[in-house]
Amino acid sequence: MEILIIEDEQLGAEKLMRLLTSIDSSIQVVGNTRSIKSSVEWLLQHEHPDIILMDIELTDGQSFEIFNHVTIKSMVIFTTSYDEYALQAFKVNSVDYLLKPIKREELKNALDKFQQWQQKFTSTSLSIEHLINELKQQQSKIWRSRFLVKQGQKLVSVETCDIAYFYADGRLSYFITRDKQKHVLDYTIEELEQMLDPQQFYRANRAFLIHIKSVLQIHNYFNGKLKLELKPAINKEVMISREKAMEFKEWMGK
């Protein structure tokens, strides 16, 4: 497997090389570029590798700009210290999106995912271009798996599966975790709805987006409405309109 590393920090690039070697000693790192300009030049002058490990924040801008200058024929694993670029990353040839510091197991899982797709297309005599097209068709099935949020003076990553519900209050959006931690987000409820797996999260109303496991009780209410009790409890009414009541019941019963 040939891999190009696009990473502007030397220590970060060296760490990635060590991780790759520990995962599979046969992996060949064919280059390490550190900017949009040098990356575009490298890709125009060389045969594209199987995978590009691509940092998003480079010295001369965001690496998404590279896609505007060259047609990339490789799959991409994005690496970044921030999580707000996840949706943009999955609009291009993205296999995975890894938050720094990169963990060996997460990188291995991303490489395994690529190899599974590659084996699928090799067995059917299809090219990497077909693999990329297939990936783009599957992008709608890729849902947000975590959020990076502030906790005091530090940033913490919270797994989506640990979130009980999201809600809007005024101009701000928050989420509550299963262990009752509250965090603020820079996304609207509408934006969050597009990021999350609809099998797991339901848009109860304009203010609430709830995980299926956060519904403690469902009460019949006036005029065909439903009133929900959530866990952890919240000092706000969470109502399902009469128009959405049947849809919500079907969602809960899946």
Residue pairs with C-beta under 8 A, 6 or more apart in sequence:
1 24
1 26
1 27
1 28
1 50
1 51
1 111
1 115
2 27
2 28
2 30
2 49
2 50
2 51
3 20
3 27
3 28
3 29
3 30
3 49
3 50
3 51
3 52
3 53
4 29
4 30
4 31
4 32
4 33
4 42
4 43
4 48
4 49
4 51
4 52
4 53
4 74
5 13
5 16
5 17
5 29
5 31
5 32
5 33
5 52
5 53
6 32
6 33
6 34
6 39
6 52
6 53
6 54
6 55
6 58
6 63
6 66
7 13
7 16
7 32
7 34
7 53
7 55
7 79
8 34
8 35
8 55
8 57
8 58
8 59
9 55
12 55
12 79
12 100
13 32
13 34
15 102
16 53
16 79
16 102
16 107
17 29
19 102
19 104
19 107
20 27
20 29
20 107
21 27
22 104
23 104
23 107
23 108
23 111
24 111
30 46
30 49
31 42
31 46
31 49
33 39
33 41
33 42
34 58
34 59
35 58
35 59
35 60
36 58
36 60
36 61
36 63
36 65
36 66
36 69
37 60
39 58
39 63
39 66
40 66
40 69
40 70
43 66
43 70
43 72
44 70
48 72
48 73
48 74
49 74
50 74
50 75
50 114
50 118
50 128
51 74
51 75
51 76
51 77
51 95
51 111
51 114
52 72
52 74
52 75
52 76
52 77
53 77
53 79
54 63
54 66
54 76
54 77
54 78
54 79
55 63
55 78
55 79
55 80
56 62
56 63
56 64
56 78
56 79
56 80
56 82
56 85
56 89
57 63
57 80
57 81
57 82
62 85
63 78
64 85
64 88
64 89
64 92
66 72
67 92
72 92
72 93
73 128
73 129
73 132
74 93
74 128
75 93
75 94
75 95
75 114
75 117
75 128
75 131
75 132
75 135
76 89
76 92
76 93
76 94
76 95
77 94
77 95
77 96
77 97
77 98
77 107
77 110
77 111
77 114
78 85
78 89
78 94
78 96
78 97
78 98
79 98
79 99
79 100
79 102
80 97
80 98
80 99
80 100
81 99
81 100
82 99
82 148
83 97
83 99
83 146
83 147
83 148
83 157
84 148
84 186
85 97
86 97
86 144
86 195
87 144
87 194
87 195
89 97
90 97
90 139
90 142
91 139
93 132
93 135
93 136
94 135
95 110
95 113
95 114
95 117
95 135
96 106
96 109
96 110
96 113
98 106
98 107
98 110
99 146
99 148
99 157
117 131
117 134
117 135
118 128
118 131
121 127
121 128
121 130
121 131
121 134
143 160
143 195
143 196
143 197
143 200
144 160
144 195
144 196
145 159
145 160
145 161
146 157
146 158
146 159
146 160
147 157
147 158
147 160
147 163
147 175
147 183
147 185
148 155
148 156
148 157
148 158
149 155
149 156
149 158
149 183
149 184
149 185
150 156
150 183
150 184
151 183
158 175
158 177
158 181
158 183
160 196
160 197
160 200
161 200
162 177
162 178
162 179
163 175
163 176
163 177
163 178
163 211
164 175
164 176
164 177
164 178
164 210
164 211
164 213
164 214
164 230
164 231
164 232
165 175
165 176
165 208
165 209
165 210
165 211
165 214
165 230
165 234
166 173
166 174
166 175
166 185
166 189
166 192
166 201
166 208
166 209
166 210
167 173
167 174
167 175
167 176
167 189
167 207
167 208
167 209
167 234
167 236
168 174
168 188
168 189
168 206
168 207
168 208
169 207
172 184
172 185
173 184
173 185
173 186
173 187
173 188
173 189
173 192
174 182
174 183
174 184
174 185
175 182
175 183
175 185
176 182
176 232
176 234
177 183
178 214
178 231
178 232
180 232
185 192
187 195
189 203
189 206
189 207
189 208
189 209
192 209
193 201
193 203
193 209
196 209
199 212
199 254
200 211
200 212
201 209
201 210
201 211
201 212
202 209
202 210
202 212
202 248
202 251
203 209
204 210
204 228
204 238
204 239
204 240
204 244
204 248
205 238
205 239
205 240
205 241
205 244
207 236
208 238
210 228
210 230
210 238
212 251
212 252
214 230
214 231
215 228
215 229
215 230
215 252
216 228
216 229
216 230
216 231
216 233
217 228
217 229
218 226
218 227
218 228
218 229
218 252
219 226
219 227
219 228
219 229
220 226
220 227
221 227
221 239
223 242
224 242
224 245
225 239
225 240
225 241
225 242
225 245
226 239
226 240
226 245
226 248
227 237
227 238
227 239
227 240
228 238
228 239
228 240
229 238
230 238
240 248
